[in-house]
Every structure is written in structure tokens, then in C-alpha cells.
Amino acid sequence: MATTTVTSTKTTLSTTQPNQPRVLSVGKSSSHSNSKFPVPSITLVPGLGVQGDCHAGRSVQHQALRQSNPDAPNLRQVHVIPVESLRQVSAKVGGKALSPGDIGENITTEGIDLATLSRGTEVHFVGPGDATNNAVIVLTGLRDPGPGIDKVRPGLKNHFVRRLAGVMATVKQGGSIRPGMRIDVVKPARADPLVVV
């Protein structure tokens, strides 16, 4: 049964159901490619992103955004997408199903609709028996994929409408993330919708 705890500034959602949201896959790439490579675990570094990933940094690392304002803060340190979005787009496009990491995400989740959450939502990654020492990201906005995604599969960009392309986040608390970890969500007091960053 789902439980909700209300504090003066935040609502904490914690689920004890068997279908608890979880991490399905993690990946990274040291070069600016269209895909991330699945790995057993990733390490999040506060204020930077995924250790060893090309998008880690305090200032913007996305190539197109960096050209227009190289000193802008990096609101795209971590890319997260639900596997349900990959499945939905795969069904539309046909052919080989999209796999975790194919469109450049660092974390593929299962059982949580990330795009419906608010800007400033905290996502906590909790390992078995460890409810206190967990990595935390803060959602900053939606991903709007560029034309490079069509290199993964021609015409793919047209199928990833904004709410299907995943969300972007910054790292609040560092730690390791691996498949199978539980996902807990802490909603902000103010519910501002996610917009493209």
C-alpha cells in the first residue's frame, strides 16, 4: 500500500508495493555519441553529474547549448527516461526495439512517469537495506532530442515528443546507482511543470 508523508515544505511518496519504481539500467559514455553504454553501476558526483560521462560538469556540456552560452549552468547533468517510453516509441517505429542507453540516457527507470513530476522534484535511489545513504538527483526539465537521435534510427526524433524523451536533472547527493535500486520521490512544495532545458 502506498504511503504519503506531508511536511511543511515537501510531500514524500514512499511505496511498499511489489511494483515499486526501480532502476532498470544505467549507462555512460566518455564521448559525445548518441548512445550510452550499459555498465554495472554509475557514480553520481554532486554538482557535476555522472563520473566519466561526457555531460558531467558544472557548466553546460551539451554541444549545441555550449556554443550559444558556454558559461551557463549545467541543468543536464543526468538524463533519465522510463523504459515505458522506449517501449511506446519502439511500438510506433517498428523494427528492433530500443534498448536502455540507445538514445543517450544515463538511467533507465521502470514504473514511474517522470514527465508528470514537477521541476525541483527529488529522485532518491535506494539500495537494499540502505535507506539513508542514497544518491539524489533534482529534476530540472524535459529533454528535447536534437537531430542526432535520427542516427540511432532514421525518423526517430519525430516519435519522441517532449514528454517521451525523458527528463534532465542535476546531482544533489552523490553515490552509486545500479540496476534494481528502488526509486523514492520527494515532491517540492511548489508544483512548477517541467519545461525543456
Protein Blocks (a to p, Z undefined) as FASTA:
>chain_A
ZZddddfkbccdddfbfklccdfbdcddfbdcfbdcddfbdcddehibpghiakgcfbdf
bfklmmmommbccfklbccddfklmmmmmmmngpjdddehklopabdcehiafklpcehi
acddddehiaklccddddfbdcdddfklmmmpghklmmmgfklnopadddfbgcdddehi
acdddddfbdcddddZZ
